[in-house]
């Protein structure tokens, strides 16, 4: 098994198990962002989402 290690002062190590998990994390995050984009297109911005903050800023800039 190939292992990628970082030997810094903090003692942090990354191995293949961590690297193998990253695609799943990235996929999950991408799905969340896609859901938010679909909601924005439909005009249904969920409160507390990244887009909700963006929508508030846009409304504020437009003077609404």
N, CA, C and O atoms as a GROMACS GRO file, in nm:
protein
  256
    1UNK      N    1   0.085  -0.118   0.000
    1UNK     CA    2   0.000   0.000   0.000
    1UNK      C    3   0.089   0.124   0.000
    1UNK      O    4   0.182   0.136   0.080
    2UNK      N    5   0.059   0.214  -0.090
    2UNK     CA    6   0.133   0.340  -0.099
    2UNK      C    7   0.078   0.435   0.007
    2UNK      O    8  -0.043   0.445   0.025
    3UNK      N    9   0.166   0.505   0.075
    3UNK     CA   10   0.125   0.599   0.178
    3UNK      C   11   0.187   0.735   0.152
    3UNK      O   12   0.308   0.746   0.128
    4UNK      N   13   0.104   0.837   0.158
    4UNK     CA   14   0.151   0.974   0.146
    4UNK      C   15   0.153   1.030   0.287
    4UNK      O   16   0.050   1.034   0.353
    5UNK      N   17   0.267   1.073   0.333
    5UNK     CA   18   0.278   1.125   0.469
    5UNK      C   19   0.337   1.265   0.468
    5UNK      O   20   0.424   1.298   0.388
    6UNK      N   21   0.287   1.345   0.558
    6UNK     CA   22   0.341   1.479   0.582
    6UNK      C   23   0.406   1.474   0.719
    6UNK      O   24   0.339   1.448   0.819
    7UNK      N   25   0.534   1.500   0.724
    7UNK     CA   26   0.607   1.490   0.850
    7UNK      C   27   0.634   1.629   0.908
    7UNK      O   28   0.748   1.663   0.938
    8UNK      N   29   0.530   1.707   0.924
    8UNK     CA   30   0.545   1.840   0.980
    8UNK      C   31   0.547   1.836   1.132
    8UNK      O   32   0.530   1.730   1.192
    9UNK      N   33   0.567   1.950   1.191
    9UNK     CA   34   0.576   1.960   1.337
    9UNK      C   35   0.444   1.920   1.405
    9UNK      O   36   0.444   1.881   1.522
   10UNK      N   37   0.333   1.932   1.332
   10UNK     CA   38   0.205   1.898   1.393
   10UNK      C   39   0.178   1.747   1.395
   10UNK      O   40   0.081   1.703   1.456
   11UNK      N   41   0.262   1.669   1.329
   11UNK     CA   42   0.246   1.524   1.329
   11UNK      C   43   0.131   1.473   1.245
   11UNK      O   44   0.089   1.359   1.262
   12UNK      N   45   0.079   1.555   1.156
   12UNK     CA   46  -0.035   1.517   1.072
   12UNK      C   47   0.009   1.419   0.965
   12UNK      O   48   0.110   1.441   0.898
   13UNK      N   49  -0.065   1.311   0.949
   13UNK     CA   50  -0.036   1.211   0.847
   13UNK      C   51  -0.158   1.192   0.758
   13UNK      O   52  -0.272   1.191   0.806
   14UNK      N   53  -0.134   1.177   0.630
   14UNK     CA   54  -0.241   1.146   0.536
   14UNK      C   55  -0.205   1.015   0.468
   14UNK      O   56  -0.095   1.002   0.415
   15UNK      N   57  -0.296   0.920   0.471
   15UNK     CA   58  -0.267   0.793   0.403
   15UNK      C   59  -0.371   0.768   0.294
   15UNK      O   60  -0.460   0.851   0.271
   16UNK      N   61  -0.361   0.655   0.229
   16UNK     CA   62  -0.450   0.624   0.117
   16UNK      C   63  -0.596   0.618   0.157
   16UNK      O   64  -0.683   0.647   0.074
   17UNK      N   65  -0.626   0.583   0.281
   17UNK     CA   66  -0.766   0.578   0.325
   17UNK      C   67  -0.828   0.717   0.322
   17UNK      O   68  -0.943   0.733   0.282
   18UNK      N   69  -0.752   0.816   0.364
   18UNK     CA   70  -0.801   0.954   0.361
   18UNK      C   71  -0.818   0.999   0.216
   18UNK      O   72  -0.920   1.057   0.180
   19UNK      N   73  -0.718   0.972   0.134
   19UNK     CA   74  -0.724   1.012  -0.006
   19UNK      C   75  -0.839   0.942  -0.078
   19UNK      O   76  -0.902   1.002  -0.165
   20UNK      N   77  -0.867   0.818  -0.043
   20UNK     CA   78  -0.977   0.745  -0.105
   20UNK      C   79  -1.113   0.804  -0.066
   20UNK      O   80  -1.209   0.792  -0.142
   21UNK      N   81  -1.121   0.866   0.050
   21UNK     CA   82  -1.247   0.924   0.098
   21UNK      C   83  -1.276   1.060   0.034
   21UNK      O   84  -1.391   1.101   0.027
   22UNK      N   85  -1.174   1.129  -0.013
   22UNK     CA   86  -1.192   1.264  -0.067
   22UNK      C   87  -1.290   1.272  -0.184
   22UNK      O   88  -1.372   1.363  -0.185
   23UNK      N   89  -1.287   1.181  -0.282
   23UNK     CA   90  -1.385   1.191  -0.391
   23UNK      C   91  -1.530   1.187  -0.342
   23UNK      O   92  -1.615   1.257  -0.397
   24UNK      N   93  -1.558   1.108  -0.241
   24UNK     CA   94  -1.695   1.102  -0.186
   24UNK      C   95  -1.732   1.235  -0.121
   24UNK      O   96  -1.846   1.281  -0.135
   25UNK      N   97  -1.639   1.295  -0.051
   25UNK     CA   98  -1.665   1.425   0.013
   25UNK      C   99  -1.689   1.531  -0.093
   25UNK      O  100  -1.782   1.611  -0.081
   26UNK      N  101  -1.606   1.532  -0.196
   26UNK     CA  102  -1.622   1.629  -0.304
   26UNK      C  103  -1.755   1.609  -0.375
   26UNK      O  104  -1.824   1.706  -0.405
   27UNK      N  105  -1.792   1.485  -0.403
   27UNK     CA  106  -1.920   1.455  -0.468
   27UNK      C  107  -2.037   1.503  -0.383
   27UNK      O  108  -2.131   1.562  -0.436
   28UNK      N  109  -2.032   1.480  -0.254
   28UNK     CA  110  -2.140   1.523  -0.165
   28UNK      C  111  -2.152   1.674  -0.166
   28UNK      O  112  -2.263   1.727  -0.171
   29UNK      N  113  -2.040   1.744  -0.161
   29UNK     CA  114  -2.042   1.891  -0.161
   29UNK      C  115  -2.096   1.943  -0.294
   29UNK      O  116  -2.171   2.041  -0.296
   30UNK      N  117  -2.059   1.878  -0.403
   30UNK     CA  118  -2.107   1.919  -0.535
   30UNK      C  119  -2.259   1.903  -0.542
   30UNK      O  120  -2.327   1.988  -0.598
   31UNK      N  121  -2.311   1.795  -0.487
   31UNK     CA  122  -2.456   1.773  -0.487
   31UNK      C  123  -2.528   1.880  -0.406
   31UNK      O  124  -2.636   1.925  -0.446
   32UNK      N  125  -2.471   1.920  -0.294
   32UNK     CA  126  -2.531   2.026  -0.212
   32UNK      C  127  -2.536   2.156  -0.292
   32UNK      O  128  -2.637   2.225  -0.292
   33UNK      N  129  -2.426   2.188  -0.360
   33UNK     CA  130  -2.422   2.311  -0.439
   33UNK      C  131  -2.520   2.305  -0.555
   33UNK      O  132  -2.583   2.405  -0.588
   34UNK      N  133  -2.534   2.188  -0.619
   34UNK     CA  134  -2.630   2.172  -0.728
   34UNK      C  135  -2.772   2.192  -0.675
   34UNK      O  136  -2.854   2.257  -0.741
   35UNK      N  137  -2.803   2.138  -0.558
   35UNK     CA  138  -2.935   2.156  -0.499
   35UNK      C  139  -2.963   2.303  -0.472
   35UNK      O  140  -3.074   2.352  -0.496
   36UNK      N  141  -2.864   2.375  -0.421
   36UNK     CA  142  -2.881   2.517  -0.394
   36UNK      C  143  -2.902   2.595  -0.524
   36UNK      O  144  -2.983   2.688  -0.528
   37UNK      N  145  -2.830   2.557  -0.629
   37UNK     CA  146  -2.845   2.625  -0.757
   37UNK      C  147  -2.985   2.601  -0.814
   37UNK      O  148  -3.048   2.694  -0.863
   38UNK      N  149  -3.033   2.478  -0.806
   38UNK     CA  150  -3.170   2.448  -0.853
   38UNK      C  151  -3.272   2.529  -0.773
   38UNK      O  152  -3.368   2.582  -0.830
   39UNK      N  153  -3.253   2.539  -0.643
   39UNK     CA  154  -3.345   2.616  -0.558
   39UNK      C  155  -3.342   2.763  -0.597
   39UNK      O  156  -3.446   2.829  -0.600
   40UNK      N  157  -3.223   2.814  -0.627
   40UNK     CA  158  -3.212   2.955  -0.667
   40UNK      C  159  -3.285   2.978  -0.800
   40UNK      O  160  -3.354   3.079  -0.816
   41UNK      N  161  -3.269   2.886  -0.894
   41UNK     CA  162  -3.336   2.899  -1.023
   41UNK      C  163  -3.487   2.900  -1.004
   41UNK      O  164  -3.558   2.976  -1.071
   42UNK      N  165  -3.537   2.817  -0.913
   42UNK     CA  166  -3.681   2.811  -0.885
   42UNK      C  167  -3.726   2.927  -0.796
   42UNK      O  168  -3.846   2.946  -0.775
   43UNK      N  169  -3.632   3.003  -0.744
   43UNK     CA  170  -3.666   3.112  -0.653
   43UNK      C  171  -3.692   3.065  -0.512
   43UNK      O  172  -3.752   3.137  -0.433
   44UNK      N  173  -3.646   2.946  -0.480
   44UNK     CA  174  -3.665   2.888  -0.347
   44UNK      C  175  -3.531   2.878  -0.276
   44UNK      O  176  -3.473   2.770  -0.266
   45UNK      N  177  -3.482   2.989  -0.227
   45UNK     CA  178  -3.352   2.989  -0.161
   45UNK      C  179  -3.370   2.950  -0.015
   45UNK      O  180  -3.435   3.023   0.060
   46UNK      N  181  -3.314   2.835   0.026
   46UNK     CA  182  -3.331   2.790   0.164
   46UNK      C  183  -3.261   2.883   0.263
   46UNK      O  184  -3.146   2.922   0.239
   47UNK      N  185  -3.327   2.920   0.373
   47UNK     CA  186  -3.262   3.005   0.473
   47UNK      C  187  -3.139   2.937   0.530
   47UNK      O  188  -3.138   2.816   0.552
   48UNK      N  189  -3.036   3.016   0.553
   48UNK     CA  190  -2.914   2.963   0.611
   48UNK      C  191  -2.817   2.907   0.510
   48UNK      O  192  -2.705   2.869   0.546
   49UNK      N  193  -2.856   2.900   0.384
   49UNK     CA  194  -2.766   2.847   0.282
   49UNK      C  195  -2.673   2.958   0.234
   49UNK      O  196  -2.694   3.076   0.262
   50UNK      N  197  -2.572   2.918   0.161
   50UNK     CA  198  -2.478   3.015   0.104
   50UNK      C  199  -2.553   3.112   0.013
   50UNK      O  200  -2.526   3.232   0.013
   51UNK      N  201  -2.647   3.060  -0.063
   51UNK     CA  202  -2.722   3.143  -0.157
   51UNK      C  203  -2.815   3.240  -0.086
   51UNK      O  204  -2.843   3.348  -0.139
   52UNK      N  205  -2.863   3.205   0.032
   52UNK     CA  206  -2.949   3.296   0.107
   52UNK      C  207  -2.873   3.423   0.142
   52UNK      O  208  -2.927   3.533   0.131
   53UNK      N  209  -2.749   3.408   0.184
   53UNK     CA  210  -2.666   3.524   0.214
   53UNK      C  211  -2.639   3.606   0.089
   53UNK      O  212  -2.640   3.729   0.095
   54UNK      N  213  -2.615   3.539  -0.022
   54UNK     CA  214  -2.591   3.607  -0.149
   54UNK      C  215  -2.716   3.681  -0.193
   54UNK      O  216  -2.708   3.795  -0.240
   55UNK      N  217  -2.832   3.617  -0.179
   55UNK     CA  218  -2.959   3.680  -0.218
   55UNK      C  219  -2.984   3.806  -0.136
   55UNK      O  220  -3.031   3.906  -0.190
   56UNK      N  221  -2.955   3.802  -0.006
   56UNK     CA  222  -2.972   3.920   0.080
   56UNK      C  223  -2.883   4.034   0.031
   56UNK      O  224  -2.926   4.149   0.025
   57UNK      N  225  -2.757   4.001  -0.003
   57UNK     CA  226  -2.664   4.104  -0.049
   57UNK      C  227  -2.710   4.165  -0.181
   57UNK      O  228  -2.697   4.286  -0.200
   58UNK      N  229  -2.764   4.084  -0.271
   58UNK     CA  230  -2.814   4.134  -0.399
   58UNK      C  231  -2.932   4.226  -0.376
   58UNK      O  232  -2.940   4.334  -0.434
   59UNK      N  233  -3.026   4.184  -0.291
   59UNK     CA  234  -3.143   4.267  -0.262
   59UNK      C  235  -3.101   4.400  -0.199
   59UNK      O  236  -3.155   4.505  -0.233
   60UNK      N  237  -3.004   4.394  -0.108
   60UNK     CA  238  -2.955   4.515  -0.042
   60UNK      C  239  -2.893   4.608  -0.146
   60UNK      O  240  -2.916   4.729  -0.143
   61UNK      N  241  -2.814   4.553  -0.239
   61UNK     CA  242  -2.748   4.634  -0.341
   61UNK      C  243  -2.850   4.695  -0.437
   61UNK      O  244  -2.830   4.805  -0.488
   62UNK      N  245  -2.960   4.623  -0.462
   62UNK     CA  246  -3.064   4.673  -0.552
   62UNK      C  247  -3.160   4.768  -0.481
   62UNK      O  248  -3.246   4.828  -0.545
   63UNK      N  249  -3.146   4.782  -0.350
   63UNK     CA  250  -3.231   4.872  -0.273
   63UNK      C  251  -3.369   4.818  -0.243
   63UNK      O  252  -3.462   4.895  -0.220
   64UNK      N  253  -3.384   4.686  -0.242
   64UNK     CA  254  -3.515   4.625  -0.210
   64UNK      C  255  -3.533   4.610  -0.062
   64UNK      O  256  -3.636   4.561  -0.017
   0.00000   0.00000   0.00000
